[in-house]
């Protein structure tokens, strides 16, 4: 009779016959996956499942006019192409992304260079630049709502005739100024860490070769900050498309949908108009759009980045 393999580790078991390095690698992998498992469960429950569920519900008509969800295929997406508010919200988000991302990065780099070079009050300078990031978005919205309020607001004291949030032509730009003020300090922190990782000997060699500060920035600093730039571009891009709370407090998408955004329009359709199918379709468009942009951005810019 053939002896059955023992379940306990030993020389005559499958585990004991494995190479020592292989056993060590299996143990390490088991521990690693065990540590990742709790976070992966939360990711599936609160991120992956809602995304999949939104995509499924985007194929159904589910509003106050239906007793139960009805499968309609891609008709929700076809209706979005004819929805003027959706198109306006899409264009508003695109404008915010195009304007806030480069300006926030430019300001962040300038603040990081200044905060990294200043000799006295370095920590105070960094905290002062970073302070807007510490404020909750609701508090920031109320602060800037007071600033923009005609009559008794800060800008109203300068010119009482200004109606920045009440004018469709200027409301979106007032929101853009607030967003840049809010996130530039946050982006600055990443660039400060990047600047501290650059070898000072590179600047000494450039100085010996006769390079001025502008040339040193163009040839050394900016290329070596490219990995940071790729990361913060993706972060600021997602920030430009997840605007809800400040719009609810400041403008509610008005006037005349001039400040409406995709995520806020999703909120309106889901919780004000009770059109879950349309809200899910907008969510699907938003997720696919962000995935495409971030993927293209990462793979194109990553080839031009220096990681050593």
C-alpha positions, 0 to 999 in steps of 0.5 A: 500500500502506498503511503499517503503524503503527510499534511504536515511539513517535512522532508517527505512532503510536497512542501519539504521537497520544494526549494528553500527560496521557493518556500520563502517566496510562497510565505512572503506572497501569502503574507503580502496578499493577506495584508492586501486583502482587507483593503481589496475587500473595501475597494471592491465594495465601495469602488468596483461594485458601484462602478459596475452597478452604475454601468448596469443601471445606465442600460435601464430606464429607472425614474419616477415614471417607471414602476420597475427598471426597464432595459433600454440599452444605450438609449440613456447615452443617446439622450445625453447627446441631445441634453443641453445641460449635459453638454454644458456641464461637460464643457464646463468641466473641460474648461476647468480642467484645461485652466486649473491644471496648468495654472495650479502646477505653475503656481505650485512649482513657483511656491515650492522653489520659493519655500525651498530657497527661503532661509528664514521662516521656511516652515511658516512659509510652507504652512502658509502656502499649504493652509488652504488645503487644510480647510474643508471644501464646505468652509472654502465655499462659504469663505469665497461666497462671502468674498464674492457677495455684492455689497458686504463681501470683500470684493463688494467693498471694492466695487459694489456693482460686481456680480461675479457669481450672478453673471453667467459670463463670470461665474465659472471664472470665479469658481476657477479662481477658488479651485486654484487657490484651494489646490495649489498648496497641496500640489506644492508639497509634492514638488517640495519633496521632488526638489529635495530629491535632486542632487545638489552636485548637478547645480554645482556642475551647471554653475561651473559650466556657466548656466544661469538659474533659468537654464538650470531650471529648464535643463535640470530641475524641470526634467527631474520633476517630470515624475511628480508632474505626471502624478499631480496632473492625474490628481488635479485632473480628478479634482477638476471632475469631482466638484459637488459640495462647493457648487451646492453651497455657492451656485447650485449649478447656476446661473443658467447652468453656467457653473454646472458640472458632470458630477453635480448634474449626476447628483441632481438627476439621482437625488433631485429628479430621481432619474437613476438611469440617466445619472448612471449613464452620466457616471459611466461617461465620467468614469470612462473619460477619466480612465482614458485621459489618465491612461493616455497621460500616464503612458505618453508622459512616462516615456519622457520622465527621468526616474534616476 
